[in-house]
Amino acid sequence: MVMDKLGSSLQDALKKLVGAGRIDEKTVNEVVKDIQRALLQADVNVKLVMKMSSHIKERALKEEVPSGMNPREHVIRIVYQELINIVGKSADIPLKPQKIMMIGLQGSGKTTTTSKLSRYFQRKGLKPAVVCADTFRPGAFQQLSTLCNNLNVPFYGEEGNPDAVGIVERGLKELEKNDVLIVDTAGRHSLEADLIDEMEQIHRVAQPDYKLLVLDGAIGQQASEQAKAFNDSVGISGVVISKLDGTAKGGGALSAVSETNSSIAFIGVGETPDDLEKFEPDRFISRLLGMGDIKSLIEKAEETLSEEDIDMEAMMRGRFTLKDMYSQLEAMNKIGPMKQIMQMLPMGGMGMKLSDDAYKVTEDKMGRYRVLMDSMTEEELLNPRLIGSSRIKRISMGSGSGPDDVRELLKYHKMMQNAMKGLRGGKFNMQKMMKKFGM
């Protein structure tokens, strides 16, 4: 998940609202303190945290609760809106022919992000191409060349040639028939004078439509200083925050964007070429708060799957058979990791929370599930509740498996069924909440 620790902490804070007997000043103060602690631990700038805390308290205690919304929903809505204010608006990088210059310090994930960005445009139906102007880091040419070749993205570079400006000039001419030309520039360990000079020269030659600064999600408070320096040098059209998956704090990078009045264009959420997402503030905060991100899930499925792969309506209806489950598992495996997909469903901190182990369905397991289901009757596949101890024994013997394997399959099916129920509401109706928030 994006920023696992921060998301869990924020969700835990909001649980106090859901479980509170009444929403009074004491409850609001407790929730705000928990939110402060979560944001500060994630490296969000102290001033921003204090400013946001003040806004939440004032609005929660003074604003009139809108019609059709109870006090708990009202306070959660305020937290949601104030968190969006911290991350700001997204930088709009259009889907049209353009030139993009990638900038950032060494180790920020710039080269990998360049390949992911080319894949992003490729998925959208455009023809990207990449110029390697990183002549400083050993192995940069080979790394980017390999990444682009794996994606069938046209690539230009001159291994061993230190003339980055000349490479850009020749590369852009060589690749001019492509729609989106992405120039990966060199990074350094710090913002040195020669790096700034080289960036400015490349900027003059390339005349890019957009300049994207790549910031490491784990950078902390140094992010603000870096963002300002790069912005003063060549200007920043948008920021890409890399490595936001897993335990990354990310708050420093988010704060830097806010402090420099720039905007986030994309976020890196994993290691595969497809793990770069266009940044949408409302969707990002929705996921952090455990409210899911159905829109992004549907978009990802539409990009990845054919009509034969999956029936999206069946996936979203909240209940499905063992037959349905297997076809859904195969289709979702094409979209991405199970954990990433399930966390796009509205079931997080205020609904059901799954352990990491529950997400890990390997190819071996799916193969074993297929054998088990082949040993079931049509009636059992359509109604798993019929499968008691005698049937478990028969299925395990018929498939050459143990009874525990059958129980594991049934347990996983039940978990999937319960997860999908989050789409329809339950004790705390997240779909209703999302509609009220305008999501």
N, C-alpha and C positions, 0 to 999 in steps of 0.2 A: 504494500500500500504506500501511497504518497505520505511521507512524514508520519510513520506509524505512531511514534511516541506522542507527538503533539496531538494527533487525532484522538488517541485513546484518552489522553488527559482532558481534552476539551469535552469529549463525550461523557467522561466521568463527572465533570463539573455540571453538565446539564442534567445528569441523572438526579441531582439534588432537587432540581426544579420539578421533574416529573414525579418524584416521590414525596414532595413537600405537601403538608396538609393545607397550607395557605401561603400565598406569595406576599411576604411583608418585607420591611427594610432589612431585617436580620438575614432572611433567606437570600435576598439579592446581594447583600454584602459578602456572604459566604461564597456564593457562586462567583462573584467578581474576583475575590481573592484567589480562588482555584484557577480561574482563567488567567489572572496575572501570573501566577506561579508557572502555569503551563507555557505561556508565551515567553517569559523570561528564560526558562530552561531551554527553550528552542532558539535562543539568541536574538529574539526580536528586540529592537531598540527600546530602552527603558522609557524614554519620553513618549514614544508612540503608545506603549502599553498603558502608561498613566493617563494619557489623553483619552484613549479608548475606554478605560475603566470609568473615568469620570462621565463620559457620554452615556455609558450603559446604565450607571446608577441614576443619573438625572432623568433619562428617558423612561426607565423602568418604574420609577417612583412618581413621576409627574405626568407622563403622557396618558391620555385616556385610552383604555383598551378598545380597539376597533370592534365594530359590530361583527358578530359571528366568530369571534376569537376569545378564548378564555385567557386569564392572566398568565398561565404557564406558557401558552403558545405565544403570547404577546412578548414576554421577556426573551424567549428563544429566538423569536423573529428579530428582536433588537440586537442580540448577540450576533446573529447571522449577518445583519446589515453592517454592523460596526467592524466585523472582521473583513468584510468585503472592502470597506473603506481603507483598511490598512494595506491590502494588496493592490488596490487601485484598479484602473481600467486595463484591459488587455491591449497590447499593440497589434494593430490590424495589419497583417502581412497578406496582401491580396493574392488570389490564385490567377495570376496573369504573367506574361513574360516580364522578366526583371533581372537585375543584377544585385547580388547580396554579398556583402563583405563580412566575414566572420572574424571577430577580434576577441582577445582574452589572454590571460596569463598562462604560462606553461603549467600543465597539470589540471586545468579547469575542465577538461573533457571536450575541448574545442574540436579536435579532429574527429572524434567519434560522433559528436553532435552534428558536424558537417555532413557526414554520411547519412545520419538519421534524417536530417532536414531534406536531403535529396530524395530519400525514400518517401518522406511525407508528400512532397510535390508529385512524385511518381504515382503514389496511391490516388492522388486527386486528378490524374489524367494528364499532367503536364510532362514535359521532357526536360529534366534537370541535367546539368553537367557540372563537373567540379574542376577547379584549378588549384593545384597544390603550390602555394607560395610560401610554405613553411620550409625555409632552407636552413633554419637554425638547429632544430631538434633532430638528432640522428634517428633514423627510422621513420620519420614522419611521412616521407614519400612512399615508402613501402607499405606502411599501415593504411594510408588513405587509398592507395592504389588497390590494395587487396579488398578493402571495404566496398569500394565503388564497383570493382569487377564482380563481386558477389551479388551486387544489386543490378548488374547490367546498366550502370550509369556511366556515360562517357567521362573520361578522366584525362587531364593534361598535367604534366609535370616534367621537370628536367633534373633527374637525380644527379647530385654532385655539383650542380650549377648554383653558386651563391647569389646570383643576380635575381632576387625575388621580383623586382619591378619589371624587368625584362620578361620573366616567365609569365607574369600576369598579362602583359601586353600581347605576347604571342599566344597565350592560352585562350584569351577572350576572342581573339581573331579566329583561332582554330575551331572553337566551339560555338561560334556565333549563330549557327542554325538551330541550336537548342533554345528552349523557352526560358528556363531559369538557370542563370550562370552564378555559381556559388564559389567565392574565392576564400580559401582557408589560409589565413595569414599566420605568421610566426608568433609565438608567445615567448616570454622570458620568465625568470623567477621573480622579477619585479619590474616595475615600469621604468626602464632605463631610457636614456636619451636616444640611443640608436634605434630602439624599438619604436619609439614615437616617431622618429624621423622616417623610418621605413614605412610605417603605417600611413603617414601623411602622403608619402610619394605614391604608394599603391592607391590611395584614395583619389589622388589627382589623375592617375592613369585609368583606373577602373570606372570612376564616376558612378559608384553604386547607388542604386535606388534606396537601399536599406543597409544599415550597419547594425549587426546583432552582436551584443556583448554576451559571452558565455561566462557565467559565474558558477563556481562549484557550490552545490547546496550546503556543503559542510564548512564553508569559509568563515562563518561567524561575522563579527563586527568589522573586519577588514574590508568587507564587501562594499561598504559605502565609499571608502576612500578610493578603491579601484574604479568604481562606477563613475565617480566625479572626474578622475584623471582621464579616463578613456573618453568621456563625454567632452571634456575640454579640448582634447586632441583632434578627434575626427567627428565627434557628435555620435549619439546613440539613438537609433530608431526604435530599438527594443532590446529586451534582455531575455536570454535563454538561461534558465536555472537547471543545471545538470545534476544528476545523481540524487534526485529527490525521493527515490524509492527507499524502502527499508527504514533504517534508523537515522537517516539524515535529519539534522535539526532544521536547516532551511530558513530559520527566522532572520539570520543576518542578511541573506540575499534578498528576502522579501522586504526587509527594512531599507536596504540600499535603494531599491526601486522606488519606494515611497519618498525617501529623502531627496532623491535626485530628480523627482518629477518625471521619471521615465516610466515605461510600461513593460510588463512581462509579455513576451510574444509566445514562447513555448516553454514546456517543462519536460525534463527527461525523467521517465518513471520506471526505467528498467534497462536491461542490457541488450535486448534484441533491436534490430534496425527499426522495428515498428513502435518502439517504446518512446516516442516523442509525441507529445500532445499539444495541440493549440491551447493556449491558456485562456480559460473562461473563468473569471473570478467567482461567479455564482456557483458554477459546477464544482470548482476547487474547494470552496468553503463548505458546500453541501456534503462533499465526500468526507472532509475533515470532521464534520459534525455527525457523521453516520447516517445522513439522509439519502445517501446513494447518488447516482448520476445516470439515470435511465437514458437521457438524451445521448450521452457519449457512448453508452453501451450499444444503443441501436445504430448509431453512426459507424461504430467500429465493426459491427456485424454486417452492415450493408456494404462496407468496403471490402470485407474479407470473404464473405460467404455468398454462394449462389442460392437461388430459390430452392434447389434440391437439398442443400445442406441442412437447412433449419427453417422451421415455421416459427417466426418471432411471436406470433399471437399465442401459440402453444407454450412457448417458453415463459411468457408473462402471465399466463392465466392462473398460476398459483397452485395447481395440482396436476400431476401427470403420472402415468403408469411406468412400470419398469421398461417397457418398450420405448416409451417417450424418453425416459431418462438416458438410455444408452445413445439414442440418436442425438440428444442434446449434448451429451458429454463429448461425443466425437466432434460435433460442430463447434462447441465452445473451446475445444482444444486447438482448433484452427485460429480462433480469435486471439487467444493469449492464455497466460497462466490462470488457473482456476481462481486463485485468491484475488487477482486483479479484477476478474469479472464479477465475482460475488460481491466485492466491495463497491461495485457500481449499483448494487441493489439497495433499496432503502431498508436496511435491517441492522445498522451498526449499533452505536452505543445505547440508543434508546429502544432498540428492538433486540434481535438475537445477535449474539456475538460468537463467532466461530473461532476455534483454535487453529493455529497454523497447520496442525496435523490433519485437520478435517479438509483442508484444501488440496492435500497432496495425493492426487489420484494419478498414478503412473501408468505408462503404457502396459506394463506387465499386469497391473490390476485390471485394467480395462479388458485385456485379453482373457483374464480369468473370469471376469464378469460375463463375458460373451459365452464362454463354455458353460457357466452356471445357468445362464438364461436359456441356452439351448436345451437344457435338461428340464426346463419347466413347461408346464402345459400352457396353452393359450389363456385359459381361465386365470392361472396364477400370474401370468405376465400382466394381465389387465387388472387384476385385483390382488396385490401382494398381501393383503390382510388375511387371505385364506391360508397362507403358508405358516402352518404350525409345526410342532416338533416332528410328527410323522412325515410330513412333506419335506421338511428340512433334511431328514435322514435319507429319503428317497432321492432328492435332488443332489445331495453330496455324493451318494453312491453312483448315481448316473453320470456325474461329471468328473469322477475321480478326484474329488476334493473332500475337504473335511467339513463337518457341520459349522465350524467357526467361520469358514469362508462364506457360507450361505448367509450366516447371521451378519457378517461384515457388509455384504452386498445390501441386505435389507436395511441395515443401520444407515448406510450411506444414502440409500434411496429416501429414507425417512428424513434425514438431514436436509437433503435437497428439497423435499416437499415443504418442510417447515421454513426453509429459507425463502422459497417462492411465495409463501403466505405473507411475507413482508410487503409484497406488492399490493396486497389488498387491505392492509391496515393492521388489524390485530388490536392489542391493548392500547397501543399508542399509534394512531393512524398516520403514518408518515406520508402517504400519498395525499391525504387531506392537508397536512401541513405544507407539503411542497406546493400544492395548488394555492394555498393562502399566501405563501411567500412569493408567488409569481414565477416559480421554477418550472 
